[in-house]
Amino acid sequence: MATKRLARQLGFIRRKSIAPASGSLGRSKSKQLFDYLIVIDFESTCWNDGKRHQSQEIIEFPAVLLNTSNGEIESEFHAYVQPQEHPILSEFCMELTGIKQDQVDEGVPLKICLSQFCKWIHKIQQEKKITFATGISDLSTSEVKLCAFVTWSDWDLGVCLEYECKRKQLLKPVFLNSWIDLRVTYKKCPHLCD
């Protein structure tokens, strides 16, 4: 899965668990703000015909929940999504993404995918006591575990999902309005991924 590969390349997934020397995994000792990260990496319809297409649609919606204290993936969400505006994938799209026509034909419309994703988010929030809120005053003693969405650029959540939801008159989940752009982080600190 491309999302796992991206998380591994960025150093979020480790082969061995690494614990602080003190043995404590507390937020104040590890200096890690987020207890969990949700890595998202959409695939969308695309063409190589020289035309400027304004209506890319999500065709694969993967996400992984990453525990930042040990680098382990603790939960996964994955869905193929049926494109409604351009239901037939271009040859270029299938070659680039590795996604086949029958996979999207058997997928779900974006509205259903978003509903399934929200149920997955609610489930992991309940199980892991995760929050996406930023207004918690004392993080060191809080029982709540902070989580952030991460993407490689603003394209996934700020462009592709944003405009597709607007075109299709779908409500974009509020928690997807905030994310960390790993590409910007990498550009500011390229030595982190050496």
Secondary structure as UniProt FT lines:
FT   HELIX           2..9
FT   TURN            10..11
FT   TURN            21..22
FT   HELIX           27..30
FT   STRAND          36..40
FT   STRAND          43..44
FT   STRAND          58..67
FT   TURN            68..70
FT   STRAND          73..81
FT   HELIX           91..97
FT   HELIX           101..105
FT   HELIX           110..128
FT   STRAND          130..131
FT   TURN            139..141
FT   STRAND          145..151
FT   HELIX           155..160
FT   HELIX           161..167
FT   TURN            168..169
FT   HELIX           174..177
FT   STRAND          180..181
FT   HELIX           182..188
FT   HELIX           190..193
//
